[in-house]
C-alpha cells in the first residue's frame, strides 16, 4: 500500500486534471471540510489544514472519488486507494449513496 505522504501529491495532480481547485483552510466546527463547492464557476474542495496528512488525503480522496474519474489518468496505486474508500469508481450516470454506486434511472 502507498503511504499518505505519497498519495497527497497524486490526489492534487488528479484534482488539477479535473480543473478542481484544492484549498487548505482552517475550518470551524460548523463548516463542512472535505466538501466540493462551486465558487464563481470554479469547482473547489476545502480540506482542513489542521488535519494530519492521512486525514487530509482521506478527505480529498472521498471528494474526488465521488466524481466521474473514468477519463482521467492515475497511477494504479491511486485508483486502488480510491476504490478502497468508495468501491468501484463512478461511471457516467451513477451516484454514490454511501453504500455503493447506483445508476440514476431516468
N, C-alpha and C positions, 0 to 999 in steps of 0.2 A: 504494500500500500504506500502511496506517495504521502509525504508529510505536508502539514498545513502550510508551512512556510514556502513550499514549492507550488502548492495549489493556488495561493493568492495571486501571483502574477499571471498564472494561466487563466484564472477567472477574470481578471482585469482585461486581459487580451481578448477574451471571448466577449465581454461587455463592449469593448471598443469595436469589435467586428460588427456587433449588433447596433452600433451607434447609441448605446446606453451609457450615460454618464454615471460614475460611481462617486458618491460624496461621503467622506468620513466626517461625521459631525458628533458633537456631544448631544445625545438625545435625552430629553427629560423623561420622567416616568410615564407620562401620558402619551408620549409620541410613539409612533409605530416605527421602530427601527427595523431595517431589513425589508423595507417595502419599496415597491416600484411605483413611482408617481410620474405624472406628466406635468412638467413645468414649462410654460410658454412653448409648448410643442416639442420639448426635449424630454425623452424618457430618462428618468433619474432614479437611481437606487440609493437610499440612505442607509448607511451602516454606522452603528455606534462606535466611535473611535476609542472608547474606554474599554472595549472588549479585548480579550486576548486574540491572538491570530487564529486559533482554532475556531472560536465563536464567530469571528468576522467572516472566515471562509464559509462556515455553515450558513450564515445569514445571506451572504451574496449568492452562494450556490443554490439555495432554495428559491431565491428570486429569479435567477437565470434559468434554473431547471423548470420553472413554470412557463417559460416561453417556448415557442416553436424553434427548436435547435437543429432540425434536420438539414438545413442548408449551410450550417457553419462548420468549419474545420476545427477540430480539437483533438488533442492527444488522446489515445485510448484510455490512459490512466484518468484523465479528467472526465471523460464520458462515463467510465466505470464509477467514479466517485458520485457524479450527478445521479446516475441511475440507482445507486445505493441509497440516496436520500429520498428520491421521488418515484422509484420504479422506472420502467422503460420511459425514455424521453418522449415528450409530447410530439404528436404528429399533427398535421394541419386538421382543423375541425374538432380537436379534442380539448378537454379542460380537466384540471385536476380537482377532485372533490375531497382530498385529504386521505383517501384510501387508495386511490389509483386514478388512471386516466380514463375518462369517459368520452364517448363520442356524442356530440350535441346533435340531437335529432331536429331536423327542420320541418 
